[in-house]
């Protein structure tokens, strides 16, 4: 059975870009007689707000986009993500990173620059080189730390990877271009990449439908799935909605929020059509 999902982060009101994405997943599931799930990706408490999560559900209902089963709210499941982190740590693939952003920037500048990854300059690996004694001493001292994936070791463990992009066939993965990614942050005990792959596996998602801005991240997601022995979903990355000037729709375009359009008298069908469906 086809299982898709819509996984917004509640950092603002639902806008046309979200509707486009939600309908991509909803249509894919409903046309196949499958299941469509809703997940709230709210692990970052500094950016996400419960009011926005409630508003997202209300706006989806108003649009007639229904979902199956309970909504998964990620911030309630940090203990689950911890178990996955412990497994990766058990494989020797995680290390604590005590660096601040400023220290990383200084280190990169001092070494004459760093290669660019999809999310910015690659981490120079400073804390990977700490001895076990240094790590323990800093942890005992209470220094805050993130957990990073030892990318070279992870890639060596799983070998070559690819994934099925619906309509495009199999695409080769190159997760190494992300460098030693953070899988648990200092202030949030998990990361998007870990939680999204965990939940897609847990929920039995068979086709991940989402914006093409996340296409590069799929390389990393396949790596985590492979390390964890999680099933491999197919992917369908859709083009992002853009405005008349060709710019990606953003939350600051308040007039494109579903509630604003609703207050302006638009019907659900009109809003779905404005979102390209
Ligand atoms: N929560 C992510 C976002 O709102 C989407 C994650 C995904 O679909 O994989 O951008």
Boltz pocket constraint, residues with backbone or C-beta under 6 A from the ligand:
constraints:
  - pocket:
      binder: B
      contacts: [[A, 7], [A, 8], [A, 9], [A, 41], [A, 196], [A, 209], [A, 210], [A, 211], [A, 214]]
      max_distance: 6.0
